[in-house]
Amino acid sequence: METREILDLLMFVVAVGFLMAGFPVAFTLAGTGLLFGLIGLVFGLFDPSFFGFFPQRIFGTMTNQVLIAVPLFVFMGVMLERSKIAEELLESMGKLFGSLRGGLGVSVSIVGALLAASTGIVGATVVTMGLMSLPTMLRRGYDPALACGTIAASGTLGQIIPPSIVLVLLGDVISSAYQNSQLERGIFAPDSVSVGDLFAGAMLPGLGLVGMYITYQLLIAWLRPHTSPAIPAEELEKIKFFSDIAPALFPPIVLIISVLGSILAGIATPTEAAAVGAIGATLLAGFRLKTGSRLPIYVAGASLVLLLVLNQVFDLRVGRIVTPAGDQFGIIAAYVLSAGLAWGIIVSLMRTYGLNILTPVMRETMKISSMVFTILVGAALFSLVFRGLGGDAAVERLLTNLPGGVIGAMLVTMLLMFILGFFLDFIEITFVVVPIVAPVLLAMDVNPVWLGVMMAVNLQTSFLTPPFGFALFYLRGVAPPEIRTIDIYKGVIPFVIIQLIALALLSIFPEIATWLPGIIYG
């Protein structure tokens, strides 16, 4: 093994060691990269000009239109959580399915999927679901292991169900890797893959996982009724669907479907759809708080929908020399609708601020977004030094020389990411590991959408797997004292098996991930 390859291997070992010791992720990645860059300089193995690319990397990251979706999606999810909309949604789902044995577990899976789609941060979703639903499930007589497994598995669905931050970040990285792999093969008019492609590819696997979770819970409820009892009938007799359930159930579902639908239909880019989601979550919070008239919220909601329609019907650009009469009408109408939308947003912001909701939401959004982008900057320096030491060439030789060709390379990559998922969060893996291995795999003619979905499901499985899965630690942190760690481990094992089955099906039938993007985008 050459000295460069030894340094590349040591980079990963040292970085993982510092992370396990509790050092901040961003500074660990940047510091490790800088340290090994200097070591490479001393031994004459590293070209210092690579450090000159670092400011360009940062500038490219900060001006990336796709990544603007990250803070907007975070804001959307945190607003739904802090304004108690998510809590009402869980309660309504529990009432809707409560008459079934296992119905509360089914409602947790569905709400977990919706929250995961809106938040996309595994820790936030698991903690939220643990605080909201675990005490209720235990009080209703649910088996502690089944309750813990359901919550942990549902909380990790944010890895795969769009729209989520994971898919936004992964889509951006895979898009760059796909274009680079084609350019290296002499294809100077490369095909592109977008975040929307990845969203479409993840839809069927994500919904399939939710269906498999629900099937397992209903099966357990049938085989072992005492583990997941139904809510007593007398409690459900007084509940009316249209007055008690529908008001809490439909608005957040419509919001999430609108955000995802606008992306898949080509009406909006992921960033534009994320902005719609952030505005919609703010309006929903203002609507729910009931501290005044709801007329501004109704006007704003209608204005938002009509603006999206106008954008498709008319050319609303205002800087043109000649503007047709029809477009002039559309522009004037857009101004009026924008005023109506602004009215509702301002009212909602004032209501959330007055009840001390807006400030914590903004603070949490800023904290999570700062974490993401700081890690991204640290990962950029780490990957620059790794490439400067010839690590990308070493990885390419390793993967291309493995027995089994593409299958062998995919197996090793999936195993590596699975193990790293015990120690690193999805952000570090996305920005450190994926840019290194993805170009090699894509050069082997692996479908980029299928690769991205496989990686997302693989990481989701890793975050669930005992004894190191992140989701298990998050749930342990908020679980009541009577819940033992072994209960959490026992509860997630069936869901890990479900995940492995899903991975096997995806690997055997790639069309599960590639069919829908082909139908929508051709």
ABEGO torsion letter per residue (X at the ends): XBAAAAAAAAAAAAAAAAAAAGBBAAAAAAAAAAAAAAAAAAAGABBAAAAAAAAAAAAAAAABAAAAAAAAAAAAAAAAAAAGAAAAAAAAAAAAAAABBGAAAAAAAAAAAAAAAAAGBAAAAAAAAAAAAAAAAAAAGBBAAAAAAAAAAAAAAAAABOBBAAAAAAAAAAAAAAAAAAAAAGBABBBBBBAAAAAAAAAAAAAAAAAAAAAAAAAAAAABAAABBBBBAAAAAABBAAAAAAAAAAAAAAAAAAAAAAAAAGABBAAAAAAAAAAAAAAAAAAAAGABBAAAAAAAAAAAAAAAAAAAABBABAABABBBAAAAAAAAAAAAAAAAAAAAAAAAAAAAAAAGAAAAAAAAAAAAAAAAAAAAAAAAAAAAAAAAAGAAAAAAAAAAABBGEAAAAAAAAAAAAAAAAAABBAAAAAAAAAAAAAAAAAAAGBBAAAAAAAAAAAAAAAAABOAABAAAAAAAAABBAABBAAAAAAAAAAAAAAAAAAAAAAAABAAAAAAAAAAAAX
